[in-house]
Amino acid sequence: MGWDDLNWLEDVHMGYEGDKPAVFDRNANGWITVPAKMKLPKGQQERDMLARELLIKFQMSSSHPLVAPKENLR
């Protein structure tokens, strides 16, 4: 999770996994689906901001698949 350069966030956009809104986590190489109860903004720019927020929160959570390997290195 290269935190040295936050410009990579500009490349994060809200997309779709099948018919569900989702954001792609390139570190884990998989889609993070947006919770069904979450209401999405109408504008694409607002959706992209939400996607960035969801991605960062997921990457910082204990649910992220790269958290366990990182903890094992300590």
Backbone as CSV, one residue per row, in Angstrom:
resi,resn,N_x,N_y,N_z,CA_x,CA_y,CA_z,C_x,C_y,C_z
1,MET,0.845,-1.176,0.000,0.000,0.000,0.000,0.882,1.227,0.000
2,GLY,1.424,1.583,-1.127,2.372,2.681,-1.211,1.811,4.015,-0.767
3,TRP,2.043,4.368,0.455,1.532,5.631,0.984,2.475,6.792,0.660
4,ASP,3.612,6.530,0.023,4.550,7.590,-0.302,3.952,8.584,-1.296
5,ASP,3.121,8.114,-2.186,2.556,8.951,-3.232,1.051,8.735,-3.292
6,LEU,0.295,9.720,-2.856,-1.162,9.584,-2.847,-1.799,9.913,-4.192
7,ASN,-1.005,10.241,-5.215,-1.577,10.554,-6.523,-2.285,9.366,-7.151
8,TRP,-1.983,8.151,-6.706,-2.643,6.975,-7.266,-4.146,7.017,-6.987
9,LEU,-4.563,7.792,-5.976,-5.993,7.887,-5.672,-6.780,8.531,-6.805
10,GLU,-6.109,9.347,-7.595,-6.796,9.978,-8.723,-7.261,8.949,-9.745
11,ASP,-6.638,7.787,-9.759,-7.000,6.733,-10.712,-8.119,5.833,-10.209
12,VAL,-8.583,6.058,-8.990,-9.634,5.216,-8.409,-10.996,5.776,-8.801
13,HIS,-11.825,4.925,-9.389,-13.157,5.331,-9.839,-14.178,4.277,-9.425
14,MET,-15.416,4.712,-9.277,-16.507,3.780,-8.991,-16.807,3.015,-10.267
15,GLY,-16.834,1.711,-10.156,-17.148,0.865,-11.298,-18.257,-0.100,-10.924
16,TYR,-18.330,-1.187,-11.624,-19.356,-2.206,-11.375,-18.748,-3.588,-11.467
17,GLU,-19.073,-4.407,-10.515,-18.740,-5.835,-10.522,-20.055,-6.534,-10.793
18,GLY,-20.236,-6.974,-12.014,-21.542,-7.491,-12.415,-22.506,-6.324,-12.467
19,ASP,-23.572,-6.400,-11.685,-24.538,-5.301,-11.650,-24.461,-4.510,-10.341
20,LYS,-23.427,-4.756,-9.526,-23.286,-4.073,-8.238,-22.179,-3.022,-8.307
21,PRO,-22.435,-1.826,-7.749,-21.379,-0.818,-7.710,-20.208,-1.313,-6.870
22,ALA,-19.000,-1.041,-7.354,-17.812,-1.558,-6.675,-16.600,-0.700,-7.027
23,VAL,-15.540,-0.885,-6.237,-14.264,-0.219,-6.496,-13.196,-1.306,-6.538
24,PHE,-12.253,-1.172,-7.462,-11.222,-2.190,-7.625,-10.028,-1.882,-6.737
25,ASP,-9.613,-2.861,-5.941,-8.429,-2.745,-5.092,-7.289,-3.448,-5.820
26,ARG,-6.406,-2.668,-6.422,-5.334,-3.273,-7.208,-4.276,-3.926,-6.335
27,ASN,-4.197,-3.566,-5.048,-3.250,-4.221,-4.150,-3.692,-5.652,-3.837
28,ALA,-4.982,-5.847,-3.668,-5.518,-7.176,-3.392,-6.005,-7.863,-4.663
29,ASN,-5.988,-7.129,-5.792,-6.423,-7.643,-7.087,-7.851,-8.183,-7.034
30,GLY,-8.751,-7.360,-6.503,-10.143,-7.774,-6.417,-11.075,-6.583,-6.237
31,TRP,-12.355,-6.845,-6.415,-13.381,-5.809,-6.296,-13.919,-5.735,-4.880
32,ILE,-14.182,-4.525,-4.428,-14.843,-4.277,-3.149,-16.226,-3.745,-3.505
33,THR,-17.255,-4.500,-3.201,-18.602,-4.053,-3.541,-19.108,-3.073,-2.495
34,VAL,-19.882,-2.133,-2.968,-20.479,-1.126,-2.102,-21.646,-1.773,-1.374
35,PRO,-21.768,-1.548,-0.059,-22.910,-2.131,0.669,-24.241,-1.736,0.018
36,ALA,-25.150,-2.686,-0.057,-26.433,-2.467,-0.735,-27.237,-1.341,-0.086
37,LYS,-27.103,-1.160,1.208,-27.889,-0.132,1.887,-27.331,1.276,1.696
38,MET,-26.141,1.398,1.098,-25.519,2.703,0.899,-26.106,3.380,-0.338
39,LYS,-26.572,4.597,-0.150,-27.123,5.361,-1.270,-25.981,6.048,-2.002
40,LEU,-25.930,5.859,-3.311,-24.866,6.444,-4.119,-25.249,7.839,-4.596
41,PRO,-24.278,8.746,-4.616,-24.540,10.074,-5.179,-24.838,9.967,-6.672
42,LYS,-25.502,10.980,-7.200,-25.864,10.953,-8.621,-24.690,11.292,-9.529
43,GLY,-23.835,12.202,-9.114,-22.718,12.631,-9.957,-21.545,11.669,-9.903
44,GLN,-20.882,11.506,-11.055,-19.739,10.591,-11.132,-18.584,11.052,-10.246
45,GLN,-18.364,12.351,-10.162,-17.270,12.862,-9.336,-17.498,12.510,-7.864
46,GLU,-18.721,12.646,-7.402,-19.039,12.282,-6.019,-18.923,10.774,-5.801
47,ARG,-19.311,9.994,-6.807,-19.172,8.534,-6.709,-17.701,8.130,-6.619
48,ASP,-16.867,8.805,-7.396,-15.437,8.502,-7.362,-14.835,8.858,-6.006
49,MET,-15.257,9.958,-5.422,-14.774,10.332,-4.086,-15.196,9.284,-3.056
50,LEU,-16.421,8.804,-3.169,-16.904,7.751,-2.276,-16.091,6.471,-2.476
51,ALA,-15.783,6.146,-3.725,-14.983,4.957,-4.027,-13.609,5.053,-3.377
52,ARG,-12.987,6.222,-3.440,-11.667,6.421,-2.823,-11.743,6.256,-1.311
53,GLU,-12.794,6.812,-0.731,-12.972,6.706,0.713,-13.173,5.244,1.134
54,LEU,-14.020,4.528,0.416,-14.258,3.114,0.726,-12.979,2.292,0.574
55,LEU,-12.229,2.556,-0.478,-11.003,1.806,-0.724,-9.990,2.014,0.397
56,ILE,-9.787,3.254,0.796,-8.819,3.538,1.863,-9.261,2.908,3.174
57,LYS,-10.544,3.012,3.497,-11.032,2.407,4.743,-10.853,0.893,4.719
58,PHE,-11.104,0.276,3.568,-10.928,-1.174,3.464,-9.454,-1.555,3.586
59,GLN,-8.585,-0.787,2.926,-7.156,-1.103,2.980,-6.585,-0.936,4.387
60,MET,-7.195,-0.110,5.193,-6.719,0.107,6.558,-7.390,-0.827,7.570
61,SER,-8.397,-1.573,7.131,-9.131,-2.435,8.046,-8.433,-3.784,8.234
62,SER,-8.792,-4.450,9.289,-8.229,-5.781,9.546,-8.770,-6.820,8.571
63,SER,-9.786,-6.471,7.797,-10.362,-7.389,6.806,-9.547,-7.460,5.523
64,HIS,-8.639,-6.506,5.334,-7.861,-6.481,4.092,-6.900,-7.667,4.066
65,PRO,-6.807,-8.375,2.938,-5.968,-9.572,2.866,-4.476,-9.323,3.063
66,LEU,-4.006,-8.099,2.890,-2.586,-7.827,3.066,-2.212,-7.433,4.493
67,VAL,-3.186,-7.289,5.376,-2.897,-6.900,6.756,-2.184,-8.021,7.496
68,ALA,-2.655,-9.239,7.375,-2.048,-10.371,8.094,-0.592,-10.598,7.670
69,PRO,-0.276,-10.623,6.366,1.141,-10.810,6.007,2.034,-9.697,6.537
70,LYS,1.535,-8.461,6.532,2.325,-7.352,7.024,2.590,-7.510,8.521
71,GLU,1.599,-7.959,9.280,1.770,-8.158,10.722,2.748,-9.294,11.014
72,ASN,2.803,-10.275,10.151,3.705,-11.403,10.347,5.168,-11.034,10.121
73,LEU,5.421,-9.909,9.471,6.783,-9.476,9.200,7.422,-8.803,10.412
74,ARG,6.625,-8.416,11.372,7.164,-7.709,12.545,7.867,-8.623,13.479
